[in-house]
C-alpha cells in the first residue's frame, strides 16, 4: 500500500513538472545566407556573432542545449 501511495505521489508531482520548467528558446540571430552574414568580413567575426550568450546557457534544458548545438551554423565544418 505504501508503494502505491508513493507511486501516486510521484505521478502527481511529475504531472506538474512542465508548469515549473523554464521555457527558454534561443535561436541564432544571424545565419549563413542572410544579409547580415554577408556583411561579416571574416570567419572569426562570424563565429563571434553566433556565440550563445553566457546568461542564456544556464536557462536552457539539456534538450534545448542539444538543439542549439545541432543547429550551430558551422556544425558541418567541425
Secondary structure, 3 states (H helix, E strand, C coil): CHHHHHHHHHHHHHHHHHHHCCCCCCCCCCCCCCHHHHHCCCHHHHHHHCCCCHHHHCCCCHHHHHHHHHCCCCHHHC
